[in-house]
Amino acid sequence: MFAKIDVNGDDAADLYKWLKAQHPGDGDSPDIQWNFEKFLVNSDGEVVARFAPGVTPEEVTEQLPNLLK
């Protein structure tokens, strides 16, 4: 459960391949650029947002009321 996994490249974990395919981000590549990049998934299993590493958990929390309606 706590083993290191790849998030980019051919050996990327299936979860991260799926997350990046659903929300490729705004850059030139869908690759995860740095630690602490975050994805927000709604109760239907849809990726609704992707946040850069510099976005704080508090800023992500601001998006939650929209999903809880």
SULRAPE-V295242 format. One record per residue. N is the residue number from 1. SS is DSSP state (hx for helix, st for strand, lp for the rest). OMEGA is omega in whole degrees, 0 to 359 (none if undefined). Layout:
<<N,SS,OMEGA> <N,SS,OMEGA>>
This chain:
<<1,lp,183> <2,lp,179> <3,lp,177> <4,lp,177> <5,lp,175> <6,st,177> <7,lp,178> <8,lp,175> <9,lp,183> <10,lp,182> <11,lp,181> <12,st,177> <13,lp,183> <14,hx,179> <15,hx,182> <16,hx,173> <17,hx,180> <18,hx,180> <19,hx,181> <20,hx,178> <21,hx,181> <22,hx,182> <23,lp,187> <24,lp,179> <25,lp,186> <26,lp,184> <27,lp,179> <28,lp,183> <29,lp,176> <30,lp,182> <31,lp,173> <32,lp,188> <33,lp,186> <34,lp,177> <35,lp,175> <36,lp,169> <37,lp,189> <38,st,175> <39,st,177> <40,st,183> <41,st,181> <42,lp,185> <43,lp,176> <44,lp,180> <45,lp,179> <46,lp,176> <47,st,185> <48,st,180> <49,st,175> <50,st,186> <51,st,177> <52,lp,182> <53,lp,182> <54,lp,179> <55,lp,183> <56,lp,174> <57,hx,179> <58,hx,178> <59,hx,176> <60,hx,180> <61,hx,179> <62,hx,181> <63,hx,187> <64,hx,180> <65,hx,179> <66,hx,182> <67,hx,185> <68,lp,181> <69,lp,none>>
